[in-house]
Amino acid sequence: MMEQTLTYDKAYEELEAIAKDIENESISVDELAVKVKRAAELIHICEVKLKNAETEVNNIINQIDTDKA
């Protein structure tokens, strides 16, 4: 899946699956580093998407406030 098209929900879902696999010890030690690296990438994707959404919402609120004035 291309990172640009990865939605927040899909990234979070994949992150949850990785966490579950690690908690259940269902991944090998050989896969652990790869999974942790992927989890870090997914966390970054989620953080960026949340920050972008926050900025967009704040811009909308500011525009509403400006329109009222």
mmJSON file of the N, C-alpha and C atoms, coordinates in Angstrom:
{"data_MODEL":{"atom_site":{
"group_PDB":["ATOM","ATOM","ATOM","ATOM","ATOM","ATOM","ATOM","ATOM","ATOM","ATOM","ATOM","ATOM","ATOM","ATOM","ATOM","ATOM","ATOM","ATOM","ATOM","ATOM","ATOM","ATOM","ATOM","ATOM","ATOM","ATOM","ATOM","ATOM","ATOM","ATOM","ATOM","ATOM","ATOM","ATOM","ATOM","ATOM","ATOM","ATOM","ATOM","ATOM","ATOM","ATOM","ATOM","ATOM","ATOM","ATOM","ATOM","ATOM","ATOM","ATOM","ATOM","ATOM","ATOM","ATOM","ATOM","ATOM","ATOM","ATOM","ATOM","ATOM","ATOM","ATOM","ATOM","ATOM","ATOM","ATOM","ATOM","ATOM","ATOM","ATOM","ATOM","ATOM","ATOM","ATOM","ATOM","ATOM","ATOM","ATOM","ATOM","ATOM","ATOM","ATOM","ATOM","ATOM","ATOM","ATOM","ATOM","ATOM","ATOM","ATOM","ATOM","ATOM","ATOM","ATOM","ATOM","ATOM","ATOM","ATOM","ATOM","ATOM","ATOM","ATOM","ATOM","ATOM","ATOM","ATOM","ATOM","ATOM","ATOM","ATOM","ATOM","ATOM","ATOM","ATOM","ATOM","ATOM","ATOM","ATOM","ATOM","ATOM","ATOM","ATOM","ATOM","ATOM","ATOM","ATOM","ATOM","ATOM","ATOM","ATOM","ATOM","ATOM","ATOM","ATOM","ATOM","ATOM","ATOM","ATOM","ATOM","ATOM","ATOM","ATOM","ATOM","ATOM","ATOM","ATOM","ATOM","ATOM","ATOM","ATOM","ATOM","ATOM","ATOM","ATOM","ATOM","ATOM","ATOM","ATOM","ATOM","ATOM","ATOM","ATOM","ATOM","ATOM","ATOM","ATOM","ATOM","ATOM","ATOM","ATOM","ATOM","ATOM","ATOM","ATOM","ATOM","ATOM","ATOM","ATOM","ATOM","ATOM","ATOM","ATOM","ATOM","ATOM","ATOM","ATOM","ATOM","ATOM","ATOM","ATOM","ATOM","ATOM","ATOM","ATOM","ATOM","ATOM","ATOM","ATOM","ATOM","ATOM","ATOM","ATOM","ATOM","ATOM","ATOM","ATOM","ATOM"],
"id":[1,2,3,4,5,6,7,8,9,10,11,12,13,14,15,16,17,18,19,20,21,22,23,24,25,26,27,28,29,30,31,32,33,34,35,36,37,38,39,40,41,42,43,44,45,46,47,48,49,50,51,52,53,54,55,56,57,58,59,60,61,62,63,64,65,66,67,68,69,70,71,72,73,74,75,76,77,78,79,80,81,82,83,84,85,86,87,88,89,90,91,92,93,94,95,96,97,98,99,100,101,102,103,104,105,106,107,108,109,110,111,112,113,114,115,116,117,118,119,120,121,122,123,124,125,126,127,128,129,130,131,132,133,134,135,136,137,138,139,140,141,142,143,144,145,146,147,148,149,150,151,152,153,154,155,156,157,158,159,160,161,162,163,164,165,166,167,168,169,170,171,172,173,174,175,176,177,178,179,180,181,182,183,184,185,186,187,188,189,190,191,192,193,194,195,196,197,198,199,200,201,202,203,204,205,206,207],
"type_symbol":["N","C","C","N","C","C","N","C","C","N","C","C","N","C","C","N","C","C","N","C","C","N","C","C","N","C","C","N","C","C","N","C","C","N","C","C","N","C","C","N","C","C","N","C","C","N","C","C","N","C","C","N","C","C","N","C","C","N","C","C","N","C","C","N","C","C","N","C","C","N","C","C","N","C","C","N","C","C","N","C","C","N","C","C","N","C","C","N","C","C","N","C","C","N","C","C","N","C","C","N","C","C","N","C","C","N","C","C","N","C","C","N","C","C","N","C","C","N","C","C","N","C","C","N","C","C","N","C","C","N","C","C","N","C","C","N","C","C","N","C","C","N","C","C","N","C","C","N","C","C","N","C","C","N","C","C","N","C","C","N","C","C","N","C","C","N","C","C","N","C","C","N","C","C","N","C","C","N","C","C","N","C","C","N","C","C","N","C","C","N","C","C","N","C","C","N","C","C","N","C","C","N","C","C","N","C","C"],
"label_atom_id":["N","CA","C","N","CA","C","N","CA","C","N","CA","C","N","CA","C","N","CA","C","N","CA","C","N","CA","C","N","CA","C","N","CA","C","N","CA","C","N","CA","C","N","CA","C","N","CA","C","N","CA","C","N","CA","C","N","CA","C","N","CA","C","N","CA","C","N","CA","C","N","CA","C","N","CA","C","N","CA","C","N","CA","C","N","CA","C","N","CA","C","N","CA","C","N","CA","C","N","CA","C","N","CA","C","N","CA","C","N","CA","C","N","CA","C","N","CA","C","N","CA","C","N","CA","C","N","CA","C","N","CA","C","N","CA","C","N","CA","C","N","CA","C","N","CA","C","N","CA","C","N","CA","C","N","CA","C","N","CA","C","N","CA","C","N","CA","C","N","CA","C","N","CA","C","N","CA","C","N","CA","C","N","CA","C","N","CA","C","N","CA","C","N","CA","C","N","CA","C","N","CA","C","N","CA","C","N","CA","C","N","CA","C","N","CA","C","N","CA","C","N","CA","C","N","CA","C","N","CA","C","N","CA","C","N","CA","C","N","CA","C"],
"label_alt_id":[null,null,null,null,null,null,null,null,null,null,null,null,null,null,null,null,null,null,null,null,null,null,null,null,null,null,null,null,null,null,null,null,null,null,null,null,null,null,null,null,null,null,null,null,null,null,null,null,null,null,null,null,null,null,null,null,null,null,null,null,null,null,null,null,null,null,null,null,null,null,null,null,null,null,null,null,null,null,null,null,null,null,null,null,null,null,null,null,null,null,null,null,null,null,null,null,null,null,null,null,null,null,null,null,null,null,null,null,null,null,null,null,null,null,null,null,null,null,null,null,null,null,null,null,null,null,null,null,null,null,null,null,null,null,null,null,null,null,null,null,null,null,null,null,null,null,null,null,null,null,null,null,null,null,null,null,null,null,null,null,null,null,null,null,null,null,null,null,null,null,null,null,null,null,null,null,null,null,null,null,null,null,null,null,null,null,null,null,null,null,null,null,null,null,null,null,null,null,null,null,null,null,null,null,null,null,null],
"label_comp_id":["MET","MET","MET","MET","MET","MET","GLU","GLU","GLU","GLN","GLN","GLN","THR","THR","THR","LEU","LEU","LEU","THR","THR","THR","TYR","TYR","TYR","ASP","ASP","ASP","LYS","LYS","LYS","ALA","ALA","ALA","TYR","TYR","TYR","GLU","GLU","GLU","GLU","GLU","GLU","LEU","LEU","LEU","GLU","GLU","GLU","ALA","ALA","ALA","ILE","ILE","ILE","ALA","ALA","ALA","LYS","LYS","LYS","ASP","ASP","ASP","ILE","ILE","ILE","GLU","GLU","GLU","ASN","ASN","ASN","GLU","GLU","GLU","SER","SER","SER","ILE","ILE","ILE","SER","SER","SER","VAL","VAL","VAL","ASP","ASP","ASP","GLU","GLU","GLU","LEU","LEU","LEU","ALA","ALA","ALA","VAL","VAL","VAL","LYS","LYS","LYS","VAL","VAL","VAL","LYS","LYS","LYS","ARG","ARG","ARG","ALA","ALA","ALA","ALA","ALA","ALA","GLU","GLU","GLU","LEU","LEU","LEU","ILE","ILE","ILE","HIS","HIS","HIS","ILE","ILE","ILE","CYS","CYS","CYS","GLU","GLU","GLU","VAL","VAL","VAL","LYS","LYS","LYS","LEU","LEU","LEU","LYS","LYS","LYS","ASN","ASN","ASN","ALA","ALA","ALA","GLU","GLU","GLU","THR","THR","THR","GLU","GLU","GLU","VAL","VAL","VAL","ASN","ASN","ASN","ASN","ASN","ASN","ILE","ILE","ILE","ILE","ILE","ILE","ASN","ASN","ASN","GLN","GLN","GLN","ILE","ILE","ILE","ASP","ASP","ASP","THR","THR","THR","ASP","ASP","ASP","LYS","LYS","LYS","ALA","ALA","ALA"],
"label_asym_id":["A","A","A","A","A","A","A","A","A","A","A","A","A","A","A","A","A","A","A","A","A","A","A","A","A","A","A","A","A","A","A","A","A","A","A","A","A","A","A","A","A","A","A","A","A","A","A","A","A","A","A","A","A","A","A","A","A","A","A","A","A","A","A","A","A","A","A","A","A","A","A","A","A","A","A","A","A","A","A","A","A","A","A","A","A","A","A","A","A","A","A","A","A","A","A","A","A","A","A","A","A","A","A","A","A","A","A","A","A","A","A","A","A","A","A","A","A","A","A","A","A","A","A","A","A","A","A","A","A","A","A","A","A","A","A","A","A","A","A","A","A","A","A","A","A","A","A","A","A","A","A","A","A","A","A","A","A","A","A","A","A","A","A","A","A","A","A","A","A","A","A","A","A","A","A","A","A","A","A","A","A","A","A","A","A","A","A","A","A","A","A","A","A","A","A","A","A","A","A","A","A","A","A","A","A","A","A"],
"label_entity_id":["1","1","1","1","1","1","1","1","1","1","1","1","1","1","1","1","1","1","1","1","1","1","1","1","1","1","1","1","1","1","1","1","1","1","1","1","1","1","1","1","1","1","1","1","1","1","1","1","1","1","1","1","1","1","1","1","1","1","1","1","1","1","1","1","1","1","1","1","1","1","1","1","1","1","1","1","1","1","1","1","1","1","1","1","1","1","1","1","1","1","1","1","1","1","1","1","1","1","1","1","1","1","1","1","1","1","1","1","1","1","1","1","1","1","1","1","1","1","1","1","1","1","1","1","1","1","1","1","1","1","1","1","1","1","1","1","1","1","1","1","1","1","1","1","1","1","1","1","1","1","1","1","1","1","1","1","1","1","1","1","1","1","1","1","1","1","1","1","1","1","1","1","1","1","1","1","1","1","1","1","1","1","1","1","1","1","1","1","1","1","1","1","1","1","1","1","1","1","1","1","1","1","1","1","1","1","1"],
"label_seq_id":[1,1,1,2,2,2,3,3,3,4,4,4,5,5,5,6,6,6,7,7,7,8,8,8,9,9,9,10,10,10,11,11,11,12,12,12,13,13,13,14,14,14,15,15,15,16,16,16,17,17,17,18,18,18,19,19,19,20,20,20,21,21,21,22,22,22,23,23,23,24,24,24,25,25,25,26,26,26,27,27,27,28,28,28,29,29,29,30,30,30,31,31,31,32,32,32,33,33,33,34,34,34,35,35,35,36,36,36,37,37,37,38,38,38,39,39,39,40,40,40,41,41,41,42,42,42,43,43,43,44,44,44,45,45,45,46,46,46,47,47,47,48,48,48,49,49,49,50,50,50,51,51,51,52,52,52,53,53,53,54,54,54,55,55,55,56,56,56,57,57,57,58,58,58,59,59,59,60,60,60,61,61,61,62,62,62,63,63,63,64,64,64,65,65,65,66,66,66,67,67,67,68,68,68,69,69,69],
"pdbx_PDB_ins_code":[null,null,null,null,null,null,null,null,null,null,null,null,null,null,null,null,null,null,null,null,null,null,null,null,null,null,null,null,null,null,null,null,null,null,null,null,null,null,null,null,null,null,null,null,null,null,null,null,null,null,null,null,null,null,null,null,null,null,null,null,null,null,null,null,null,null,null,null,null,null,null,null,null,null,null,null,null,null,null,null,null,null,null,null,null,null,null,null,null,null,null,null,null,null,null,null,null,null,null,null,null,null,null,null,null,null,null,null,null,null,null,null,null,null,null,null,null,null,null,null,null,null,null,null,null,null,null,null,null,null,null,null,null,null,null,null,null,null,null,null,null,null,null,null,null,null,null,null,null,null,null,null,null,null,null,null,null,null,null,null,null,null,null,null,null,null,null,null,null,null,null,null,null,null,null,null,null,null,null,null,null,null,null,null,null,null,null,null,null,null,null,null,null,null,null,null,null,null,null,null,null,null,null,null,null,null,null],
"Cartn_x":[0.852,0.0,0.896,0.622,1.42,1.12,2.177,2.022,1.129,1.156,0.364,-1.129,-1.52,-2.937,-3.381,-2.46,-2.784,-3.595,-4.814,-5.661,-5.237,-5.685,-5.411,-5.953,-7.189,-7.82,-7.036,-6.571,-5.802,-4.457,-3.801,-2.518,-2.701,-3.749,-4.022,-4.362,-5.129,-5.504,-4.264,-3.36,-2.123,-1.273,-1.225,-0.472,-1.034,-2.356,-2.985,-2.637,-2.623,-2.3,-0.86,0.05,1.45,1.565,0.901,0.942,0.394,-0.704,-1.298,-0.343,0.296,1.259,2.412,2.896,4.006,3.556,2.374,1.857,1.632,1.152,0.869,2.1,3.212,4.467,4.308,3.503,3.259,4.186,5.184,6.184,7.536,8.359,9.68,10.599,11.673,12.674,13.232,13.346,13.858,12.941,11.65,10.687,10.495,10.9,10.616,11.119,12.365,12.927,12.163,11.786,11.026,9.667,9.005,7.689,7.777,8.79,8.949,9.238,10.051,10.334,9.051,8.261,6.999,6.054,6.015,5.169,5.579,6.865,7.343,6.892,6.949,6.485,4.99,4.221,2.776,2.423,3.152,2.925,3.183,4.241,4.544,3.425,2.947,1.852,0.627,0.271,-0.894,-0.703,0.496,0.762,0.617,1.146,1.057,-0.395,-1.155,-2.559,-3.358,-3.086,-3.77,-3.418,-2.142,-1.706,-2.356,-2.418,-3.043,-4.532,-5.191,-6.618,-6.827,-5.98,-6.082,-5.911,-4.93,-4.692,-5.893,-6.434,-7.588,-8.807,-9.06,-10.189,-9.985,-8.776,-8.501,-8.696,-8.286,-8.491,-9.978,-10.763,-12.215,-12.829,-12.429,-12.943,-12.553,-11.314,-10.864,-11.653,-11.957,-12.726,-14.153,-14.749,-16.088,-16.077,-15.059,-14.941,-14.755,-13.982,-13.749,-15.039,-15.796,-17.05,-18.076,-18.027,-18.958,-18.628,-17.365,-16.923,-17.323],
"Cartn_y":[-1.179,0.0,1.239,2.163,3.38,4.242,4.802,5.586,6.812,7.409,8.597,8.296,7.08,6.732,6.016,5.809,5.134,6.08,5.674,6.514,6.355,7.291,7.216,5.906,5.571,4.36,3.106,3.043,1.87,1.806,2.954,2.99,2.55,3.062,2.715,1.228,0.724,-0.691,-1.578,-1.201,-1.97,-1.886,-0.713,-0.524,-1.398,-1.442,-2.309,-3.778,-4.199,-5.593,-5.912,-4.988,-5.197,-5.297,-4.393,-4.418,-5.735,-6.204,-7.467,-8.629,-8.638,-9.708,-9.711,-8.522,-8.431,-8.888,-8.45,-8.846,-10.355,-10.94,-12.377,-13.212,-12.523,-13.192,-14.085,-13.633,-14.435,-14.065,-13.234,-12.944,-13.417,-13.78,-14.286,-13.132,-13.473,-12.472,-11.836,-12.636,-12.124,-11.052,-11.172,-10.215,-9.004,-9.113,-8.077,-6.702,-6.611,-5.317,-4.718,-5.55,-5.077,-4.548,-5.276,-4.852,-3.559,-3.437,-2.223,-1.027,-1.233,-0.157,0.26,-0.712,-0.399,0.328,-0.093,0.571,2.029,2.309,3.686,4.502,3.91,4.594,4.892,3.929,4.102,5.168,5.195,6.219,7.594,7.712,8.992,9.399,8.461,8.736,9.233,8.556,8.946,10.331,10.601,11.912,13.03,12.812,13.817,14.046,12.96,13.091,13.808,13.522,14.204,15.693,16.009,17.404,18.156,17.53,18.161,18.398,17.423,17.57,18.692,18.773,19.827,21.2,21.324,22.593,22.971,22.013,22.282,22.724,22.031,22.395,23.794,24.095,25.426,26.497,26.219,27.176,27.415,26.358,26.487,27.313,27.026,27.78,29.252,29.508,30.892,31.593,30.89,31.477,31.79,30.889,31.125,32.365,32.464,33.621,34.913,34.837,36.017,36.432,35.463,35.748,36.392,36.051,36.608,38.062,38.417,39.766,40.849],
"Cartn_z":[0.0,0.0,0.0,-0.883,-0.949,0.272,0.86,2.085,1.873,0.672,0.413,0.479,0.133,0.116,1.39,2.296,3.551,4.423,4.752,5.602,7.067,7.874,9.307,9.868,9.489,10.018,9.643,8.397,7.952,8.662,8.833,9.528,10.98,11.617,13.012,13.143,12.191,12.195,12.07,11.162,11.005,12.265,12.868,14.099,15.224,15.332,16.336,16.097,14.84,14.509,14.909,14.654,15.036,16.555,17.266,18.73,19.266,18.673,19.107,18.863,17.691,17.38,18.376,18.722,19.675,21.058,21.484,22.794,22.879,21.788,21.766,21.46,21.26,20.922,19.702,18.732,17.54,16.378,16.665,15.641,16.138,15.191,15.561,15.922,16.592,16.952,15.678,14.615,13.347,12.753,12.973,12.438,13.348,14.585,15.578,15.154,14.736,14.352,13.177,12.226,11.062,11.509,12.39,12.879,13.695,14.52,15.328,14.42,13.387,12.433,11.718,11.286,10.615,11.566,12.815,13.81,13.962,13.974,14.086,12.878,11.682,10.475,10.561,11.035,11.155,12.188,13.281,14.302,13.703,12.93,12.285,11.326,10.528,9.591,10.353,11.432,12.233,12.842,13.357,13.947,12.915,11.711,10.65,10.265,10.116,9.736,10.825,12.088,13.189,13.215,13.009,13.009,11.848,10.67,9.511,9.758,10.364,10.662,11.671,12.679,13.685,13.035,12.161,11.469,10.613,9.893,9.037,9.859,10.96,11.826,12.399,12.853,13.387,12.325,11.088,9.997,9.746,9.796,9.603,10.727,11.961,13.11,13.004,12.623,12.458,11.357,10.283,9.183,9.655,10.433,10.974,11.87,12.73,13.621,12.832,11.757,10.912,10.202,9.744,9.055,9.983,11.272,12.254,12.579,12.504,12.914,11.95],
"occupancy":[1.0,1.0,1.0,1.0,1.0,1.0,1.0,1.0,1.0,1.0,1.0,1.0,1.0,1.0,1.0,1.0,1.0,1.0,1.0,1.0,1.0,1.0,1.0,1.0,1.0,1.0,1.0,1.0,1.0,1.0,1.0,1.0,1.0,1.0,1.0,1.0,1.0,1.0,1.0,1.0,1.0,1.0,1.0,1.0,1.0,1.0,1.0,1.0,1.0,1.0,1.0,1.0,1.0,1.0,1.0,1.0,1.0,1.0,1.0,1.0,1.0,1.0,1.0,1.0,1.0,1.0,1.0,1.0,1.0,1.0,1.0,1.0,1.0,1.0,1.0,1.0,1.0,1.0,1.0,1.0,1.0,1.0,1.0,1.0,1.0,1.0,1.0,1.0,1.0,1.0,1.0,1.0,1.0,1.0,1.0,1.0,1.0,1.0,1.0,1.0,1.0,1.0,1.0,1.0,1.0,1.0,1.0,1.0,1.0,1.0,1.0,1.0,1.0,1.0,1.0,1.0,1.0,1.0,1.0,1.0,1.0,1.0,1.0,1.0,1.0,1.0,1.0,1.0,1.0,1.0,1.0,1.0,1.0,1.0,1.0,1.0,1.0,1.0,1.0,1.0,1.0,1.0,1.0,1.0,1.0,1.0,1.0,1.0,1.0,1.0,1.0,1.0,1.0,1.0,1.0,1.0,1.0,1.0,1.0,1.0,1.0,1.0,1.0,1.0,1.0,1.0,1.0,1.0,1.0,1.0,1.0,1.0,1.0,1.0,1.0,1.0,1.0,1.0,1.0,1.0,1.0,1.0,1.0,1.0,1.0,1.0,1.0,1.0,1.0,1.0,1.0,1.0,1.0,1.0,1.0,1.0,1.0,1.0,1.0,1.0,1.0,1.0,1.0,1.0,1.0,1.0,1.0],
"B_iso_or_equiv":[0.0,0.0,0.0,0.0,0.0,0.0,0.0,0.0,0.0,0.0,0.0,0.0,0.0,0.0,0.0,0.0,0.0,0.0,0.0,0.0,0.0,0.0,0.0,0.0,0.0,0.0,0.0,0.0,0.0,0.0,0.0,0.0,0.0,0.0,0.0,0.0,0.0,0.0,0.0,0.0,0.0,0.0,0.0,0.0,0.0,0.0,0.0,0.0,0.0,0.0,0.0,0.0,0.0,0.0,0.0,0.0,0.0,0.0,0.0,0.0,0.0,0.0,0.0,0.0,0.0,0.0,0.0,0.0,0.0,0.0,0.0,0.0,0.0,0.0,0.0,0.0,0.0,0.0,0.0,0.0,0.0,0.0,0.0,0.0,0.0,0.0,0.0,0.0,0.0,0.0,0.0,0.0,0.0,0.0,0.0,0.0,0.0,0.0,0.0,0.0,0.0,0.0,0.0,0.0,0.0,0.0,0.0,0.0,0.0,0.0,0.0,0.0,0.0,0.0,0.0,0.0,0.0,0.0,0.0,0.0,0.0,0.0,0.0,0.0,0.0,0.0,0.0,0.0,0.0,0.0,0.0,0.0,0.0,0.0,0.0,0.0,0.0,0.0,0.0,0.0,0.0,0.0,0.0,0.0,0.0,0.0,0.0,0.0,0.0,0.0,0.0,0.0,0.0,0.0,0.0,0.0,0.0,0.0,0.0,0.0,0.0,0.0,0.0,0.0,0.0,0.0,0.0,0.0,0.0,0.0,0.0,0.0,0.0,0.0,0.0,0.0,0.0,0.0,0.0,0.0,0.0,0.0,0.0,0.0,0.0,0.0,0.0,0.0,0.0,0.0,0.0,0.0,0.0,0.0,0.0,0.0,0.0,0.0,0.0,0.0,0.0,0.0,0.0,0.0,0.0,0.0,0.0],
"pdbx_formal_charge":[null,null,null,null,null,null,null,null,null,null,null,null,null,null,null,null,null,null,null,null,null,null,null,null,null,null,null,null,null,null,null,null,null,null,null,null,null,null,null,null,null,null,null,null,null,null,null,null,null,null,null,null,null,null,null,null,null,null,null,null,null,null,null,null,null,null,null,null,null,null,null,null,null,null,null,null,null,null,null,null,null,null,null,null,null,null,null,null,null,null,null,null,null,null,null,null,null,null,null,null,null,null,null,null,null,null,null,null,null,null,null,null,null,null,null,null,null,null,null,null,null,null,null,null,null,null,null,null,null,null,null,null,null,null,null,null,null,null,null,null,null,null,null,null,null,null,null,null,null,null,null,null,null,null,null,null,null,null,null,null,null,null,null,null,null,null,null,null,null,null,null,null,null,null,null,null,null,null,null,null,null,null,null,null,null,null,null,null,null,null,null,null,null,null,null,null,null,null,null,null,null,null,null,null,null,null,null],
"auth_seq_id":[1,1,1,2,2,2,3,3,3,4,4,4,5,5,5,6,6,6,7,7,7,8,8,8,9,9,9,10,10,10,11,11,11,12,12,12,13,13,13,14,14,14,15,15,15,16,16,16,17,17,17,18,18,18,19,19,19,20,20,20,21,21,21,22,22,22,23,23,23,24,24,24,25,25,25,26,26,26,27,27,27,28,28,28,29,29,29,30,30,30,31,31,31,32,32,32,33,33,33,34,34,34,35,35,35,36,36,36,37,37,37,38,38,38,39,39,39,40,40,40,41,41,41,42,42,42,43,43,43,44,44,44,45,45,45,46,46,46,47,47,47,48,48,48,49,49,49,50,50,50,51,51,51,52,52,52,53,53,53,54,54,54,55,55,55,56,56,56,57,57,57,58,58,58,59,59,59,60,60,60,61,61,61,62,62,62,63,63,63,64,64,64,65,65,65,66,66,66,67,67,67,68,68,68,69,69,69],
"auth_comp_id":["MET","MET","MET","MET","MET","MET","GLU","GLU","GLU","GLN","GLN","GLN","THR","THR","THR","LEU","LEU","LEU","THR","THR","THR","TYR","TYR","TYR","ASP","ASP","ASP","LYS","LYS","LYS","ALA","ALA","ALA","TYR","TYR","TYR","GLU","GLU","GLU","GLU","GLU","GLU","LEU","LEU","LEU","GLU","GLU","GLU","ALA","ALA","ALA","ILE","ILE","ILE","ALA","ALA","ALA","LYS","LYS","LYS","ASP","ASP","ASP","ILE","ILE","ILE","GLU","GLU","GLU","ASN","ASN","ASN","GLU","GLU","GLU","SER","SER","SER","ILE","ILE","ILE","SER","SER","SER","VAL","VAL","VAL","ASP","ASP","ASP","GLU","GLU","GLU","LEU","LEU","LEU","ALA","ALA","ALA","VAL","VAL","VAL","LYS","LYS","LYS","VAL","VAL","VAL","LYS","LYS","LYS","ARG","ARG","ARG","ALA","ALA","ALA","ALA","ALA","ALA","GLU","GLU","GLU","LEU","LEU","LEU","ILE","ILE","ILE","HIS","HIS","HIS","ILE","ILE","ILE","CYS","CYS","CYS","GLU","GLU","GLU","VAL","VAL","VAL","LYS","LYS","LYS","LEU","LEU","LEU","LYS","LYS","LYS","ASN","ASN","ASN","ALA","ALA","ALA","GLU","GLU","GLU","THR","THR","THR","GLU","GLU","GLU","VAL","VAL","VAL","ASN","ASN","ASN","ASN","ASN","ASN","ILE","ILE","ILE","ILE","ILE","ILE","ASN","ASN","ASN","GLN","GLN","GLN","ILE","ILE","ILE","ASP","ASP","ASP","THR","THR","THR","ASP","ASP","ASP","LYS","LYS","LYS","ALA","ALA","ALA"],
"auth_asym_id":["A","A","A","A","A","A","A","A","A","A","A","A","A","A","A","A","A","A","A","A","A","A","A","A","A","A","A","A","A","A","A","A","A","A","A","A","A","A","A","A","A","A","A","A","A","A","A","A","A","A","A","A","A","A","A","A","A","A","A","A","A","A","A","A","A","A","A","A","A","A","A","A","A","A","A","A","A","A","A","A","A","A","A","A","A","A","A","A","A","A","A","A","A","A","A","A","A","A","A","A","A","A","A","A","A","A","A","A","A","A","A","A","A","A","A","A","A","A","A","A","A","A","A","A","A","A","A","A","A","A","A","A","A","A","A","A","A","A","A","A","A","A","A","A","A","A","A","A","A","A","A","A","A","A","A","A","A","A","A","A","A","A","A","A","A","A","A","A","A","A","A","A","A","A","A","A","A","A","A","A","A","A","A","A","A","A","A","A","A","A","A","A","A","A","A","A","A","A","A","A","A","A","A","A","A","A","A"],
"auth_atom_id":["N","CA","C","N","CA","C","N","CA","C","N","CA","C","N","CA","C","N","CA","C","N","CA","C","N","CA","C","N","CA","C","N","CA","C","N","CA","C","N","CA","C","N","CA","C","N","CA","C","N","CA","C","N","CA","C","N","CA","C","N","CA","C","N","CA","C","N","CA","C","N","CA","C","N","CA","C","N","CA","C","N","CA","C","N","CA","C","N","CA","C","N","CA","C","N","CA","C","N","CA","C","N","CA","C","N","CA","C","N","CA","C","N","CA","C","N","CA","C","N","CA","C","N","CA","C","N","CA","C","N","CA","C","N","CA","C","N","CA","C","N","CA","C","N","CA","C","N","CA","C","N","CA","C","N","CA","C","N","CA","C","N","CA","C","N","CA","C","N","CA","C","N","CA","C","N","CA","C","N","CA","C","N","CA","C","N","CA","C","N","CA","C","N","CA","C","N","CA","C","N","CA","C","N","CA","C","N","CA","C","N","CA","C","N","CA","C","N","CA","C","N","CA","C","N","CA","C","N","CA","C","N","CA","C","N","CA","C","N","CA","C"],
"pdbx_PDB_model_num":[1,1,1,1,1,1,1,1,1,1,1,1,1,1,1,1,1,1,1,1,1,1,1,1,1,1,1,1,1,1,1,1,1,1,1,1,1,1,1,1,1,1,1,1,1,1,1,1,1,1,1,1,1,1,1,1,1,1,1,1,1,1,1,1,1,1,1,1,1,1,1,1,1,1,1,1,1,1,1,1,1,1,1,1,1,1,1,1,1,1,1,1,1,1,1,1,1,1,1,1,1,1,1,1,1,1,1,1,1,1,1,1,1,1,1,1,1,1,1,1,1,1,1,1,1,1,1,1,1,1,1,1,1,1,1,1,1,1,1,1,1,1,1,1,1,1,1,1,1,1,1,1,1,1,1,1,1,1,1,1,1,1,1,1,1,1,1,1,1,1,1,1,1,1,1,1,1,1,1,1,1,1,1,1,1,1,1,1,1,1,1,1,1,1,1,1,1,1,1,1,1,1,1,1,1,1,1]
}}}
